[in-house]
């Protein structure tokens, strides 16, 4: 029986109260010894993730990653904490462990570890003793899942499709390693992806006995596709049936992978045999979850071919008839992280909504209306086997991720982990202020603003406008480490984040309106958002503004540099500058959808929306610009940044280029991150203070 709406609202409001509390103490920060957050504070934070509830509902296992500055990497270990409350227990200390998964009887945790070199599946008994490896496959293991009967573990490993055993894979990899010729050779597209080259191996689905007996078995032998799809699939795209006899997974099998977003669902028997395709629509089908009664598979689907930002619908596959139904067509948000109620009648999911990511529940029937159960930003969710408990990983712009629990009706929300309570208590943070304004063509647009610490309304503050990437993503009310708004405000800036046209979380039409319009309505939204901010907040100094962004956000910086002089400084990270040469990217479906064709079939769009087309204006506006890129970035090739920097330099624009040879699209290594933030702040200080 559900609690009343009033009780539910009270429970859901607890987290909001915590966020307000984090900022309400700002006025007394000096008296309590709090200080503005710096990069050193940020990098010292512990990163909580991968939470999993034990079968009896009494414990949660999770990972904690802490940057190791000496090793220049994140050290990740397994922890567990009692749901009833109490101290957390550290389970591993190698700094190379992840993905904890409880066995169905709760006596063992399987996890991934690279403690001995390559990642392998390890198991740790809850009754005592050291963890030991379950797999010893030469190609390593990634993604691990238990079968419901506890007899089998599934994992993935990247192998050569024509190799029939591990000996063959090992021999081929050894020969490649010894070969002094390191040339990359390609005969098909998607020959490289994000940060790696695709040169033969494919991620295959394996199963192995949980007691360690026998050899691991490849369930997709010979498959020239990845399970799950490379860089766009995840562990939720693989799941066991309740009877432990089959696995449902997602794979992209189209011949030209670089132009396809067609991920279909397949089922394969653990006993072996050819995988059977069960969905055929042209978009992406993923996140398959079997109903507890075994009659259905819920999954989410994008229905538009070639469009990675289409809305995720909740779908239902009937295992008896082989037919699929669309359950959520009337719900204008994207459903992820699907879970079933134990009676197989309802489906829970998460969906982005106006800077937040609430928990929703709906009946498993077409036309049902999803109910919002819990607001705030829920990064992950798990429903207990008895359906009584929700395990949540929650965060906000003032609080790093922690693990929470609540009843399935949202009542009794409370934190289980307190990993960052001590360091966070020393930091002054202001909560984001959300407001709306009229953007291009009168459309309502949402923005968030964070004031500097020790704020004084009588003063004027410089403003940093952060521009998010995607372009089809959103600024979330969630903690982050790469573009942390609190750290920017901690340095004395008002930080403004605008969810301009193309952002997710505001309905599909709002998202779609950036298609073939990259520098159009989105740019107007940003400019009008700045105007609205200056009109609303008198403490913002409109004469001291900077703009910064990465990926599409970097594109918008490049576009701004060629279209206005209202900023004193700019920072472009992995920005897209020339749309024609950007066609050297790997995910061609993205370019061909957003610009409605190829550079030769629709050259006008590629020319019109390229900042390079307007490069002569760089010399007119001469806005000082910091350009940053990663040499291993295959998503937005770093040559885009080289082109942009060259154009700036040739026209006498104050500019600086930073290229990280060991980073891709994002700067992930702790020491590199430290250098990134310092360079960023030095650049702003030069022109804004």
C-alpha angles and dihedrals in degrees: 000000000000124000119243120274089250094055091045091051091052091051093046090049095061094083092047088053090053091052092050090048090056090060102032091073092060094101091058097041095115092049093051095045096248120150137198113273116257134187090265089057091047096049091049092059118110115236114223118200148135095051116184128183119227116243092251091050094236101107141035122209117202144152130255118199120195123182113250103207094189093054091036093227142088115270109215125194138171122253136173133201134192115253090217090060135265141107121332119240124222110225103182136024107186094100089226104083129109148149103049114201124185119225112239091254092049094234098109140038118209116200144159121259136177092189092122098039116274119050113266137172112263130185128211122195116224088212092068141275135093126302115258134192119262095185129045099177114153093225093056130233132268130179115018129202136172124230112238092248091054094233098106140044122203121207139161129236132179108242138160107266093223094050113098098193143020092259090063092050093048093049093050094047092047091051090050092050093050095046110102091206107086099178118148112228124191135180097169138045124262084050088152131023131196098314107348140065119239104225107158113305120106129195105252129190115246135182128200135180112266091224090061096247122138131003127302112263125222108223092188102045114175093009114151092204137074127254105236104015112268114265093347102061130068141186091282087067090072123062140158126235115246091253091052091234100113144021127219116210142167124242138167108224102166112129095235100048094175092068099037134091091172105127112170131194119246133184123210130184118238086227088063137249137127114320112249120226110226102175127049108171114127098245131071121292116192149139095059113192122181117225113244091246089054095234100111145026116218115203140156125245142190108212101196116088116235095008117115093184098054116128116276109234124198107243133188124211117199108217093202099051100025091229127132128214130198108233102178109037090127093054108090097205135080117259121214138161096040122200135174129229110238092251091057091236103105137042124212123202146157124243133179113247126174099323092324135084109215130188115250135189129198139171113260095246135094116273096018115146115236115233121217107233103172131015128202126071110309108184094186139005138195128182117213119243092252091049094235101106135053116203111203138182105211135184144160138190088273101040131051118229118292133169118257136179132207138165114269089259090056096252121133097028109182139155120258099183126049098182097144101028095107100048092038092054089066095054130086111221131171119214119240116265111218123209140162131225139173112270131182114337091005095292116153112248128188127221138178127215130192121198122218119259119269085026119199115192090204092065131079116234131197114243131225115201111205116206116202126221133229091069080227100053132086141230101257129204086243138114118257139177105208100052103016109181093197092058090050092050090043088064090061103270131125101234118213124191118186123193094211128181112310093039120131124234096055103079132286096273090058090050095045094053092082092061109118087352104083097146096029125075092001091059092046089050090055093048093046090046090057090048090051091049093052090049094047102039114048093187093069114099105222090193093061108054134138132185127208138173147149133233105346085003086058089049089054089051090052089048091049090050089059098040112040145021098206094110127077094205140009135200119200116188117186089339125178109238110160115034095199095054088041085072085082085079120109106232096067093170087073096055095041094051099042093046096035098238143359128304089263099041095045106016093156093067093048089051097042097052098041117104086211089069089065097040093127088071091064088075090047098053098028095193110179106249134193112204120199132180144159118236091216092055106120093164093067103012110231089234086079087068092044090054092049094047091048091053090049093049095045089055096047097251114155102250145151131203124211119183122182109207092196100046134079130198091327132039103239108157112095098230091046089050091052090052090047094054093044093050090046094052094043089055094050093045091053093059106024106039 
